[in-house]
Amino acid sequence: MTAPEEPQDPALTVHLHGSGGAIKGWVVVDTLVDGLAMGGTRMTAGVTEEEVAGLARDMTEKFTLAGLRIGGAKAGIVADGSDREETFRTFGRTVKPLLHGGIHLGIDMGVTPADRAVFFEEAKYDPRYRLGAPDMPIDWRTYYEPLIDATGHGVGVAAITALEASGRTGPAHVVVQGFGAVGRAVARFLEDRGHVVVGIADVQGTISADRLPVADLVAITDQFGAIDRTRLPQGVKLSAEPDAWLDVDADILILAAQKYALTAENTHRLRAGLVVEGANLASSAAAKEKVAASGAALVPGVIANIGGAASAALAVTRVVPFDLPAEARKAWVFDWVGDRVRQNTRDLLEIAASRAGNPLPELLAARRKER
Ligand SMILES: NC(=O)c1ccc[n+]([C@@H]2O[C@H](COP(=O)([O-])OP(=O)(O)OC[C@H]3O[C@@H](n4cnc5c(N)ncnc54)[C@H](O)[C@@H]3O)[C@@H](O)[C@H]2O)c1
């Protein structure tokens, strides 16, 4: 018989049709742990039930690997973002029983903190309070907003840990694909530790040089992660070819943009010996096989990019020492994320070195037993 935490099907799939208005979407609760689950809400014109279910499964894996006692969930709304106030009010009314019943829904692609405020308010949901759990002494935004770089921090820790495991010392050359919240934080993290960023890509293309000045590039990047091409530093090279970040000679490639950036079609161009996924599903299954066959190492997103999700889960499960002052609380969360990412990266690479094939199922099975 399958163990309760090894589900083949989601614990719960709710089809959303709206209450007091029409919407189309789903909430998939992949697993429940102690009656709790959480995940982000995605709103795109093309989101499907299958996509939401895949993302909910990813959340389960992240929490299992991190040792957090909460299940994985995800919500998807099929909409193009017009009339968002009405959409999120209807969404809030529709998912109200779920939010109050232990299914915490946050932000994902296409959904902003302002949208979250709308659906929380419409559902009269405040994550500070839950039946049977101690109250959070601070509000959600006060807790969560200072933790914006938690994901980038974890991705950086994964890169450094894998680099150390490979026996390499000295500055590594790094390419960062995607210069949004995650990409910028990783680039700063690695530069601060003496590594050299030689390539950065946004949706318009790739910028490269022997050494890119990260802070100067952050200063000319907008909130959507677009770098202003009219204000670039002297001496950088530019390419508008979509996958040019693959051709920059580097030791580490950080994937922090869209899903399936690495595919079976482009992986043969990979030059880095180490790939770290900052984005979810950043490489396809076939790409992962090709990376492994080439002898390069890959740290998957379910290990590396847990920072944002883990920060939220630590609060929902009330593990955070809320009595700490703001700076110390932030440091506590960053250390917690760093420790989990470091341990999982080390253990994954150890399994990978011991035998052929995908090492992740073995690590997941070990963590399931420990939880
Ligand atoms: N923010 C988080 O805490 C977090 C946590 C886990 C996973 N993720 C995932 O990581 C990815 C990055 O997150 P973010 O918050 O930094 O996003 P973001 O929207 O802030 O930035 C995305 C960046 O990727 C670039 N980009 C988009 N398409 C590209 C392409 N085809 N080629 C090159 N660059 C491209 C954009 O120009 C931008 O610089 C997303 O897929 C997100 O879902 C984010």
The ligand as an SDF file (V2000), in Angstrom:
LIG
                    3D

 44 48  0  0  0  0  0  0  0  0999 V2000
   10.5230   35.0820   -6.3210 N   0  0  0  0  0  0  0  0  0  0  0  0
   10.6040   33.9330   -5.6610 C   0  0  0  0  0  0  0  0  0  0  0  0
   10.7500   33.9020   -4.4160 O   0  0  0  0  0  0  0  0  0  0  0  0
   10.5430   32.6240   -6.4060 C   0  0  0  0  0  0  0  0  0  0  0  0
   10.5500   31.4230   -5.6740 C   0  0  0  0  0  0  0  0  0  0  0  0
   10.5830   30.2060   -6.3640 C   0  0  0  0  0  0  0  0  0  0  0  0
   10.5650   30.2170   -7.7470 C   0  0  0  0  0  0  0  0  0  0  0  0
   10.4980   31.3980   -8.4280 N   0  0  0  0  0  0  0  0  0  0  0  0
   10.4950   31.3290   -9.9010 C   0  0  0  0  0  0  0  0  0  0  0  0
   11.7690   31.7830  -10.3390 O   0  0  0  0  0  0  0  0  0  0  0  0
   11.6400   32.5070  -11.5600 C   0  0  0  0  0  0  0  0  0  0  0  0
   12.1930   33.8880  -11.3710 C   0  0  0  0  0  0  0  0  0  0  0  0
   11.4600   34.5420  -10.3400 O   0  0  0  0  0  0  0  0  0  0  0  0
   11.5030   36.1060  -10.1220 P   0  0  0  0  0  0  0  0  0  0  0  0
   10.6700   36.4110   -8.9550 O   0  0  0  0  0  0  0  0  0  0  0  0
   12.9400   36.5390  -10.1480 O   0  0  0  0  0  0  0  0  0  0  0  0
   10.7850   36.5920  -11.4610 O   0  0  0  0  0  0  0  0  0  0  0  0
   10.7460   38.0510  -12.1060 P   0  0  0  0  0  0  0  0  0  0  0  0
    9.4880   38.1280  -12.8770 O   0  0  0  0  0  0  0  0  0  0  0  0
   11.0590   39.0800  -11.0540 O   0  0  0  0  0  0  0  0  0  0  0  0
   12.0000   38.0560  -13.1380 O   0  0  0  0  0  0  0  0  0  0  0  0
   12.0750   37.1820  -14.2230 C   0  0  0  0  0  0  0  0  0  0  0  0
   13.3410   37.5050  -14.9980 C   0  0  0  0  0  0  0  0  0  0  0  0
   13.5030   36.5680  -16.0460 O   0  0  0  0  0  0  0  0  0  0  0  0
   13.6880   37.2470  -17.2820 C   0  0  0  0  0  0  0  0  0  0  0  0
   13.1960   36.4060  -18.3640 N   0  0  0  0  0  0  0  0  0  0  0  0
   11.9230   36.0520  -18.6420 C   0  0  0  0  0  0  0  0  0  0  0  0
   11.8860   35.2620  -19.7290 N   0  0  0  0  0  0  0  0  0  0  0  0
   13.1810   35.1100  -20.1310 C   0  0  0  0  0  0  0  0  0  0  0  0
   13.8000   34.4350  -21.1870 C   0  0  0  0  0  0  0  0  0  0  0  0
   13.0890   33.7320  -22.0790 N   0  0  0  0  0  0  0  0  0  0  0  0
   15.1710   34.4910  -21.2970 N   0  0  0  0  0  0  0  0  0  0  0  0
   15.8950   35.1910  -20.4050 C   0  0  0  0  0  0  0  0  0  0  0  0
   15.3570   35.8650  -19.3880 N   0  0  0  0  0  0  0  0  0  0  0  0
   14.0060   35.8330  -19.2540 C   0  0  0  0  0  0  0  0  0  0  0  0
   12.9340   38.5440  -17.1060 C   0  0  0  0  0  0  0  0  0  0  0  0
   13.3580   39.5440  -18.0490 O   0  0  0  0  0  0  0  0  0  0  0  0
   13.3360   38.8790  -15.6700 C   0  0  0  0  0  0  0  0  0  0  0  0
   14.6300   39.4380  -15.6600 O   0  0  0  0  0  0  0  0  0  0  0  0
   10.1680   32.4670  -11.9180 C   0  0  0  0  0  0  0  0  0  0  0  0
    9.9570   31.3930  -12.7940 O   0  0  0  0  0  0  0  0  0  0  0  0
    9.4870   32.2150  -10.5800 C   0  0  0  0  0  0  0  0  0  0  0  0
    8.2440   31.5470  -10.7550 O   0  0  0  0  0  0  0  0  0  0  0  0
   10.5030   32.5860   -7.7900 C   0  0  0  0  0  0  0  0  0  0  0  0
  1  2  1  0
  2  3  2  0
  2  4  1  0
  4  5  1  0
  4 44  2  0
  5  6  2  0
  6  7  1  0
  7  8  2  0
  8  9  1  0
  8 44  1  0
  9 10  1  0
  9 42  1  0
 10 11  1  0
 11 12  1  0
 11 40  1  0
 12 13  1  0
 13 14  1  0
 14 15  2  0
 14 16  1  0
 14 17  1  0
 17 18  1  0
 18 19  2  0
 18 20  1  0
 18 21  1  0
 21 22  1  0
 22 23  1  0
 23 24  1  0
 23 38  1  0
 24 25  1  0
 25 26  1  0
 25 36  1  0
 26 27  1  0
 26 35  1  0
 27 28  2  0
 28 29  1  0
 29 30  1  0
 29 35  2  0
 30 31  1  0
 30 32  2  0
 32 33  1  0
 33 34  2  0
 34 35  1  0
 36 37  1  0
 36 38  1  0
 38 39  1  0
 40 41  1  0
 40 42  1  0
 42 43  1  0
M  CHG  2   8   1  16  -1
M  END
$$$$
